Amino acid sequence: MRRLLLFRHAKAERSEPGMEDRNRKLIERGRKDAARIGAYMASHALVPDRALISPSARTQETWKFAAAARIASAVISGWPEAPDSPDQSCSADRTLETAGGIVPVVTG
């Protein structure tokens, strides 16, 4: 059975003037929450075949801390284009078509 898991990035720092949104990182609470969701996924056998992760710092970190709970065997696929690109949905669709089983998509 194929499953699609969608989850949002964990708690990130506030944006500072002049800071690009995609550069915001997780705060301590976010790192703990991401690890907790990873542990939940592992304990419920939600080990993905492939993960599609946005290139923003906070989503990359979310996956890093979640995957530390032994769900890191997944192939990680980033967006080939910027997240706001019109090609994003097509790329994501193609990735999901070729992935079997469980695919988490982490967005920011």
N, CA, C and O atoms as a GROMACS GRO file, in nm:
protein
  432
    1MET      N    1   0.085  -0.118   0.000
    1MET     CA    2   0.000   0.000   0.000
    1MET      C    3   0.090   0.124   0.000
    1MET      O    4   0.188   0.131   0.074
    2ARG      N    5   0.055   0.220  -0.083
    2ARG     CA    6   0.127   0.346  -0.087
    2ARG      C    7   0.068   0.443   0.014
    2ARG      O    8  -0.053   0.450   0.031
    3ARG      N    9   0.155   0.518   0.080
    3ARG     CA   10   0.111   0.620   0.176
    3ARG      C   11   0.188   0.748   0.149
    3ARG      O   12   0.305   0.745   0.110
    4LEU      N   13   0.122   0.857   0.170
    4LEU     CA   14   0.184   0.988   0.158
    4LEU      C   15   0.172   1.057   0.293
    4LEU      O   16   0.061   1.078   0.342
    5LEU      N   17   0.284   1.090   0.353
    5LEU     CA   18   0.286   1.161   0.480
    5LEU      C   19   0.325   1.306   0.453
    5LEU      O   20   0.428   1.333   0.391
    6LEU      N   21   0.245   1.397   0.499
    6LEU     CA   22   0.277   1.540   0.485
    6LEU      C   23   0.302   1.596   0.623
    6LEU      O   24   0.218   1.581   0.713
    7PHE      N   25   0.414   1.660   0.641
    7PHE     CA   26   0.430   1.733   0.764
    7PHE      C   27   0.508   1.860   0.741
    7PHE      O   28   0.596   1.869   0.655
    8ARG      N   29   0.473   1.957   0.822
    8ARG     CA   30   0.530   2.090   0.813
    8ARG      C   31   0.660   2.092   0.892
    8ARG      O   32   0.681   2.011   0.982
    9HIS      N   33   0.746   2.184   0.858
    9HIS     CA   34   0.870   2.199   0.934
    9HIS      C   35   0.838   2.224   1.081
    9HIS      O   36   0.730   2.271   1.116
   10ALA      N   37   0.934   2.192   1.166
   10ALA     CA   38   0.918   2.214   1.310
   10ALA      C   39   0.938   2.364   1.341
   10ALA      O   40   0.966   2.444   1.252
   11LYS      N   41   0.922   2.398   1.468
   11LYS     CA   42   0.927   2.538   1.513
   11LYS      C   43   1.061   2.602   1.476
   11LYS      O   44   1.167   2.554   1.514
   12ALA      N   45   1.052   2.713   1.401
   12ALA     CA   46   1.172   2.781   1.352
   12ALA      C   47   1.186   2.919   1.415
   12ALA      O   48   1.092   2.974   1.473
   13GLU      N   49   1.307   2.973   1.402
   13GLU     CA   50   1.333   3.107   1.454
   13GLU      C   51   1.251   3.210   1.378
   13GLU      O   52   1.210   3.187   1.264
   14ARG      N   53   1.228   3.322   1.441
   14ARG     CA   54   1.156   3.431   1.375
   14ARG      C   55   1.246   3.496   1.270
   14ARG      O   56   1.368   3.496   1.281
   15SER      N   57   1.182   3.550   1.171
   15SER     CA   58   1.255   3.618   1.066
   15SER      C   59   1.305   3.752   1.116
   15SER      O   60   1.234   3.826   1.185
   16GLU      N   61   1.428   3.782   1.083
   16GLU     CA   62   1.488   3.911   1.116
   16GLU      C   63   1.485   4.000   0.992
   16GLU      O   64   1.484   3.948   0.880
   17PRO      N   65   1.484   4.132   1.010
   17PRO     CA   66   1.488   4.220   0.893
   17PRO      C   67   1.606   4.187   0.802
   17PRO      O   68   1.720   4.174   0.847
   18GLY      N   69   1.578   4.174   0.676
   18GLY     CA   70   1.681   4.144   0.577
   18GLY      C   71   1.716   3.996   0.565
   18GLY      O   72   1.794   3.958   0.478
   19MET      N   73   1.659   3.913   0.650
   19MET     CA   74   1.687   3.769   0.647
   19MET      C   75   1.598   3.702   0.543
   19MET      O   76   1.477   3.726   0.540
   20GLU      N   77   1.656   3.618   0.460
   20GLU     CA   78   1.575   3.543   0.365
   20GLU      C   79   1.497   3.436   0.441
   20GLU      O   80   1.552   3.368   0.528
   21ASP      N   81   1.371   3.423   0.408
   21ASP     CA   82   1.284   3.327   0.478
   21ASP      C   83   1.341   3.186   0.472
   21ASP      O   84   1.333   3.113   0.571
   22ARG      N   85   1.396   3.147   0.360
   22ARG     CA   86   1.446   3.010   0.344
   22ARG      C   87   1.568   2.981   0.431
   22ARG      O   88   1.609   2.865   0.442
   23ASN      N   89   1.628   3.085   0.493
   23ASN     CA   90   1.746   3.065   0.577
   23ASN      C   91   1.714   3.049   0.725
   23ASN      O   92   1.803   3.027   0.807
   24ARG      N   93   1.585   3.060   0.760
   24ARG     CA   94   1.548   3.044   0.902
   24ARG      C   95   1.572   2.900   0.947
   24ARG      O   96   1.540   2.806   0.876
   25LYS      N   97   1.630   2.886   1.066
   25LYS     CA   98   1.664   2.754   1.121
   25LYS      C   99   1.570   2.718   1.235
   25LYS      O  100   1.495   2.803   1.285
   26LEU      N  101   1.576   2.594   1.276
   26LEU     CA  102   1.494   2.548   1.388
   26LEU      C  103   1.547   2.603   1.520
   26LEU      O  104   1.667   2.625   1.537
   27ILE      N  105   1.455   2.625   1.612
   27ILE     CA  106   1.495   2.658   1.748
   27ILE      C  107   1.500   2.526   1.827
   27ILE      O  108   1.464   2.421   1.773
   28GLU      N  109   1.544   2.531   1.951
   28GLU     CA  110   1.558   2.408   2.031
   28GLU      C  111   1.429   2.327   2.036
   28GLU      O  112   1.431   2.206   2.019
   29ARG      N  113   1.316   2.394   2.059
   29ARG     CA  114   1.188   2.325   2.062
   29ARG      C  115   1.162   2.251   1.931
   29ARG      O  116   1.114   2.138   1.931
   30GLY      N  117   1.194   2.316   1.819
   30GLY     CA  118   1.174   2.254   1.688
   30GLY      C  119   1.260   2.130   1.669
   30GLY      O  120   1.213   2.030   1.614
   31ARG      N  121   1.386   2.136   1.715
   31ARG     CA  122   1.473   2.019   1.704
   31ARG      C  123   1.417   1.902   1.785
   31ARG      O  124   1.419   1.788   1.739
   32LYS      N  125   1.368   1.931   1.905
   32LYS     CA  126   1.309   1.826   1.990
   32LYS      C  127   1.181   1.770   1.927
   32LYS      O  128   1.160   1.649   1.925
   33ASP      N  129   1.096   1.858   1.875
   33ASP     CA  130   0.972   1.814   1.812
   33ASP      C  131   0.999   1.727   1.689
   33ASP      O  132   0.932   1.627   1.668
   34ALA      N  133   1.098   1.767   1.609
   34ALA     CA  134   1.132   1.689   1.489
   34ALA      C  135   1.182   1.550   1.528
   34ALA      O  136   1.146   1.451   1.465
   35ALA      N  137   1.265   1.543   1.631
   35ALA     CA  138   1.313   1.413   1.679
   35ALA      C  139   1.196   1.329   1.730
   35ALA      O  140   1.194   1.207   1.710
   36ARG      N  141   1.102   1.393   1.795
   36ARG     CA  142   0.986   1.321   1.849
   36ARG      C  143   0.900   1.262   1.736
   36ARG      O  144   0.854   1.149   1.747
   37ILE      N  145   0.878   1.338   1.629
   37ILE     CA  146   0.798   1.285   1.518
   37ILE      C  147   0.872   1.172   1.448
   37ILE      O  148   0.811   1.075   1.402
   38GLY      N  149   1.005   1.183   1.440
   38GLY     CA  150   1.084   1.074   1.384
   38GLY      C  151   1.073   0.947   1.466
   38GLY      O  152   1.061   0.838   1.411
   39ALA      N  153   1.076   0.962   1.598
   39ALA     CA  154   1.061   0.846   1.687
   39ALA      C  155   0.922   0.785   1.671
   39ALA      O  156   0.907   0.662   1.672
   40TYR      N  157   0.821   0.869   1.657
   40TYR     CA  158   0.684   0.820   1.635
   40TYR      C  159   0.677   0.741   1.505
   40TYR      O  160   0.620   0.632   1.500
   41MET      N  161   0.735   0.798   1.399
   41MET     CA  162   0.732   0.730   1.270
   41MET      C  163   0.801   0.594   1.279
   41MET      O  164   0.750   0.495   1.228
   42ALA      N  165   0.917   0.591   1.345
   42ALA     CA  166   0.992   0.466   1.357
   42ALA      C  167   0.914   0.363   1.439
   42ALA      O  168   0.910   0.246   1.402
   43SER      N  169   0.852   0.406   1.548
   43SER     CA  170   0.779   0.313   1.635
   43SER      C  171   0.650   0.261   1.572
   43SER      O  172   0.596   0.159   1.615
   44HIS      N  173   0.602   0.330   1.470
   44HIS     CA  174   0.480   0.287   1.400
   44HIS      C  175   0.510   0.233   1.260
   44HIS      O  176   0.422   0.226   1.174
   45ALA      N  177   0.635   0.196   1.238
   45ALA     CA  178   0.679   0.138   1.110
   45ALA      C  179   0.647   0.228   0.991
   45ALA      O  180   0.614   0.178   0.883
   46LEU      N  181   0.657   0.357   1.010
   46LEU     CA  182   0.637   0.453   0.902
   46LEU      C  183   0.773   0.493   0.846
   46LEU      O  184   0.810   0.610   0.846
   47VAL      N  185   0.845   0.393   0.798
   47VAL     CA  186   0.979   0.415   0.743
   47VAL      C  187   0.964   0.442   0.595
   47VAL      O  188   0.920   0.355   0.520
   48PRO      N  189   0.998   0.562   0.551
   48PRO     CA  190   0.974   0.600   0.411
   48PRO      C  191   1.070   0.536   0.313
   48PRO      O  192   1.184   0.504   0.345
   49ASP      N  193   1.020   0.519   0.192
   49ASP     CA  194   1.103   0.474   0.081
   49ASP      C  195   1.177   0.592   0.019
   49ASP      O  196   1.288   0.578  -0.032
   50ARG      N  197   1.114   0.707   0.024
   50ARG     CA  198   1.173   0.829  -0.032
   50ARG      C  199   1.114   0.948   0.042
   50ARG      O  200   0.998   0.948   0.081
   51ALA      N  201   1.196   1.051   0.061
   51ALA     CA  202   1.148   1.174   0.125
   51ALA      C  203   1.170   1.290   0.029
   51ALA      O  204   1.276   1.302  -0.031
   52LEU      N  205   1.072   1.372   0.015
   52LEU     CA  206   1.077   1.490  -0.071
   52LEU      C  207   1.083   1.611   0.022
   52LEU      O  208   0.985   1.641   0.091
   53ILE      N  209   1.196   1.680   0.024
   53ILE     CA  210   1.222   1.784   0.124
   53ILE      C  211   1.248   1.918   0.054
   53ILE      O  212   1.326   1.926  -0.041
   54SER      N  213   1.182   2.022   0.101
   54SER     CA  214   1.207   2.157   0.052
   54SER      C  215   1.352   2.196   0.083
   54SER      O  216   1.409   2.145   0.179
   55PRO      N  217   1.412   2.285   0.004
   55PRO     CA  218   1.550   2.324   0.030
   55PRO      C  219   1.568   2.426   0.143
   55PRO      O  220   1.681   2.463   0.175
   56SER      N  221   1.460   2.473   0.204
   56SER     CA  222   1.476   2.571   0.311
   56SER      C  223   1.550   2.509   0.429
   56SER      O  224   1.538   2.389   0.454
   57ALA      N  225   1.625   2.590   0.502
   57ALA     CA  226   1.705   2.542   0.614
   57ALA      C  227   1.618   2.472   0.718
   57ALA      O  228   1.657   2.366   0.769
   58ARG      N  229   1.503   2.527   0.750
   58ARG     CA  230   1.419   2.469   0.856
   58ARG      C  231   1.362   2.333   0.817
   58ARG      O  232   1.345   2.246   0.903
   59THR      N  233   1.331   2.313   0.688
   59THR     CA  234   1.279   2.183   0.648
   59THR      C  235   1.391   2.080   0.639
   59THR      O  236   1.370   1.963   0.672
   60GLN      N  237   1.508   2.122   0.595
   60GLN     CA  238   1.623   2.031   0.592
   60GLN      C  239   1.658   1.986   0.734
   60GLN      O  240   1.685   1.868   0.757
   61GLU      N  241   1.656   2.080   0.828
   61GLU     CA  242   1.684   2.044   0.968
   61GLU      C  243   1.574   1.954   1.026
   61GLU      O  244   1.603   1.860   1.098
   62THR      N  245   1.449   1.984   0.992
   62THR     CA  246   1.339   1.901   1.042
   62THR      C  247   1.362   1.757   1.000
   62THR      O  248   1.349   1.666   1.082
   63TRP      N  249   1.397   1.736   0.873
   63TRP     CA  250   1.419   1.600   0.827
   63TRP      C  251   1.542   1.538   0.895
   63TRP      O  252   1.541   1.420   0.930
   64LYS      N  253   1.647   1.617   0.912
   64LYS     CA  254   1.769   1.566   0.975
   64LYS      C  255   1.739   1.511   1.114
   64LYS      O  256   1.783   1.401   1.148
   65PHE      N  257   1.665   1.586   1.194
   65PHE     CA  258   1.635   1.542   1.330
   65PHE      C  259   1.531   1.430   1.333
   65PHE      O  260   1.539   1.342   1.418
   66ALA      N  261   1.436   1.433   1.242
   66ALA     CA  262   1.337   1.325   1.235
   66ALA      C  263   1.404   1.196   1.188
   66ALA      O  264   1.379   1.089   1.244
   67ALA      N  265   1.487   1.206   1.088
   67ALA     CA  266   1.552   1.088   1.030
   67ALA      C  267   1.653   1.024   1.125
   67ALA      O  268   1.689   0.908   1.106
   68ALA      N  269   1.698   1.095   1.224
   68ALA     CA  270   1.793   1.039   1.321
   68ALA      C  271   1.730   0.924   1.399
   68ALA      O  272   1.802   0.846   1.462
   69ALA      N  273   1.599   0.911   1.396
   69ALA     CA  274   1.529   0.804   1.468
   69ALA      C  275   1.517   0.679   1.383
   69ALA      O  276   1.416   0.609   1.388
   70ARG      N  277   1.620   0.650   1.306
   70ARG     CA  278   1.627   0.528   1.224
   70ARG      C  279   1.526   0.524   1.110
   70ARG      O  280   1.482   0.417   1.068
   71ILE      N  281   1.491   0.638   1.060
   71ILE     CA  282   1.410   0.642   0.938
   71ILE      C  283   1.493   0.701   0.824
   71ILE      O  284   1.439   0.741   0.721
   72ALA      N  285   1.625   0.705   0.844
   72ALA     CA  286   1.714   0.772   0.749
   72ALA      C  287   1.752   0.689   0.629
   72ALA      O  288   1.831   0.735   0.546
   73SER      N  289   1.700   0.569   0.616
   73SER     CA  290   1.736   0.486   0.502
   73SER      C  291   1.669   0.535   0.373
   73SER      O  292   1.696   0.483   0.265
   74ALA      N  293   1.583   0.633   0.385
   74ALA     CA  294   1.509   0.683   0.269
   74ALA      C  295   1.601   0.759   0.174
   74ALA      O  296   1.700   0.819   0.215
   75VAL      N  297   1.566   0.754   0.048
   75VAL     CA  298   1.632   0.838  -0.051
   75VAL      C  299   1.572   0.977  -0.037
   75VAL      O  300   1.450   0.993  -0.040
   76ILE      N  301   1.657   1.077  -0.021
   76ILE     CA  302   1.607   1.213  -0.004
   76ILE      C  303   1.610   1.282  -0.138
   76ILE      O  304   1.713   1.284  -0.206
   77SER      N  305   1.498   1.340  -0.176
   77SER     CA  306   1.488   1.414  -0.300
   77SER      C  307   1.452   1.557  -0.267
   77SER      O  308   1.352   1.582  -0.199
   78GLY      N  309   1.530   1.652  -0.313
   78GLY     CA  310   1.496   1.792  -0.295
   78GLY      C  311   1.424   1.841  -0.419
   78GLY      O  312   1.415   1.770  -0.519
   79TRP      N  313   1.372   1.962  -0.412
   79TRP     CA  314   1.310   2.020  -0.532
   79TRP      C  315   1.424   2.057  -0.626
   79TRP      O  316   1.522   2.115  -0.581
   80PRO      N  317   1.414   2.026  -0.753
   80PRO     CA  318   1.518   2.069  -0.846
   80PRO      C  319   1.510   2.218  -0.876
   80PRO      O  320   1.608   2.277  -0.922
   81GLU      N  321   1.398   2.278  -0.852
   81GLU     CA  322   1.379   2.421  -0.875
   81GLU      C  323   1.347   2.487  -0.741
   81GLU      O  324   1.322   2.417  -0.642
   82ALA      N  325   1.347   2.618  -0.738
   82ALA     CA  326   1.309   2.689  -0.615
   82ALA      C  327   1.167   2.651  -0.577
   82ALA      O  328   1.086   2.622  -0.665
   83PRO      N  329   1.134   2.651  -0.445
   83PRO     CA  330   1.001   2.608  -0.402
   83PRO      C  331   0.886   2.685  -0.463
   83PRO      O  332   0.775   2.632  -0.473
   84ASP      N  333   0.908   2.809  -0.505
   84ASP     CA  334   0.801   2.888  -0.562
   84ASP      C  335   0.789   2.870  -0.713
   84ASP      O  336   0.706   2.934  -0.778
   85SER      N  337   0.870   2.783  -0.767
   85SER     CA  338   0.872   2.761  -0.911
   85SER      C  339   0.746   2.690  -0.959
   85SER      O  340   0.693   2.604  -0.889
   86PRO      N  341   0.697   2.726  -1.077
   86PRO     CA  342   0.582   2.655  -1.133
   86PRO      C  343   0.614   2.508  -1.160
   86PRO      O  344   0.523   2.425  -1.165
   87ASP      N  345   0.742   2.474  -1.176
   87ASP     CA  346   0.781   2.336  -1.204
   87ASP      C  347   0.777   2.248  -1.079
   87ASP      O  348   0.786   2.126  -1.090
   88GLN      N  349   0.763   2.308  -0.962
   88GLN     CA  350   0.769   2.232  -0.837
   88GLN      C  351   0.666   2.121  -0.832
   88GLN      O  352   0.700   2.007  -0.802
   89SER      N  353   0.541   2.153  -0.862
   89SER     CA  354   0.437   2.051  -0.849
   89SER      C  355   0.458   1.938  -0.950
   89SER      O  356   0.433   1.822  -0.919
   90CYS      N  357   0.504   1.970  -1.069
   90CYS     CA  358   0.530   1.866  -1.168
   90CYS      C  359   0.643   1.775  -1.120
   90CYS      O  360   0.634   1.653  -1.132
   91SER      N  361   0.748   1.836  -1.068
   91SER     CA  362   0.860   1.758  -1.019
   91SER      C  363   0.816   1.670  -0.903
   91SER      O  364   0.852   1.552  -0.898
   92ALA      N  365   0.740   1.725  -0.812
   92ALA     CA  366   0.691   1.648  -0.698
   92ALA      C  367   0.601   1.534  -0.745
   92ALA      O  368   0.610   1.423  -0.693
   93ASP      N  369   0.516   1.561  -0.843
   93ASP     CA  370   0.428   1.458  -0.897
   93ASP      C  371   0.510   1.342  -0.955
   93ASP      O  372   0.479   1.225  -0.930
   94ARG      N  373   0.612   1.375  -1.032
   94ARG     CA  374   0.695   1.271  -1.092
   94ARG      C  375   0.766   1.190  -0.984
   94ARG      O  376   0.775   1.067  -0.994
   95THR      N  377   0.815   1.257  -0.881
   95THR     CA  378   0.884   1.187  -0.774
   95THR      C  379   0.788   1.093  -0.703
   95THR      O  380   0.824   0.979  -0.673
   96LEU      N  381   0.668   1.138  -0.675
   96LEU     CA  382   0.570   1.056  -0.605
   96LEU      C  383   0.525   0.938  -0.690
   96LEU      O  384   0.496   0.830  -0.638
   97GLU      N  385   0.518   0.958  -0.823
   97GLU     CA  386   0.478   0.849  -0.912
   97GLU      C  387   0.579   0.735  -0.908
   97GLU      O  388   0.541   0.618  -0.915
   98THR      N  389   0.707   0.769  -0.896
   98THR     CA  390   0.811   0.666  -0.900
   98THR      C  391   0.840   0.607  -0.764
   98THR      O  392   0.909   0.506  -0.754
   99ALA      N  393   0.788   0.668  -0.659
   99ALA     CA  394   0.814   0.617  -0.524
   99ALA      C  395   0.708   0.515  -0.486
   99ALA      O  396   0.589   0.533  -0.513
  100GLY      N  397   0.752   0.409  -0.425
  100GLY     CA  398   0.656   0.312  -0.374
  100GLY      C  399   0.644   0.330  -0.224
  100GLY      O  400   0.727   0.398  -0.163
  101GLY      N  401   0.545   0.271  -0.165
  101GLY     CA  402   0.533   0.270  -0.019
  101GLY      C  403   0.505   0.404   0.041
  101GLY      O  404   0.410   0.472   0.001
  102ILE      N  405   0.586   0.444   0.140
  102ILE     CA  406   0.560   0.563   0.220
  102ILE      C  407   0.650   0.678   0.175
  102ILE      O  408   0.771   0.659   0.162
  103VAL      N  409   0.593   0.795   0.150
  103VAL     CA  410   0.669   0.911   0.108
  103VAL      C  411   0.631   1.030   0.195
  103VAL      O  412   0.521   1.083   0.180
  104PRO      N  413   0.719   1.075   0.286
  104PRO     CA  414   0.689   1.198   0.358
  104PRO      C  415   0.731   1.318   0.275
  104PRO      O  416   0.834   1.314   0.207
  105VAL      N  417   0.653   1.422   0.279
  105VAL     CA  418   0.688   1.546   0.211
  105VAL      C  419   0.694   1.652   0.319
  105VAL      O  420   0.594   1.680   0.385
  106VAL      N  421   0.812   1.711   0.337
  106VAL     CA  422   0.832   1.813   0.440
  106VAL      C  423   0.840   1.948   0.371
  106VAL      O  424   0.927   1.970   0.287
  107THR      N  425   0.750   2.038   0.407
  107THR     CA  426   0.746   2.169   0.343
  107THR      C  427   0.767   2.280   0.442
  107THR      O  428   0.756   2.260   0.563
  108GLY      N  429   0.797   2.395   0.392
  108GLY     CA  430   0.820   2.511   0.477
  108GLY      C  431   0.734   2.621   0.432
  108GLY      O  432   0.737   2.730   0.489
   0.00000   0.00000   0.00000
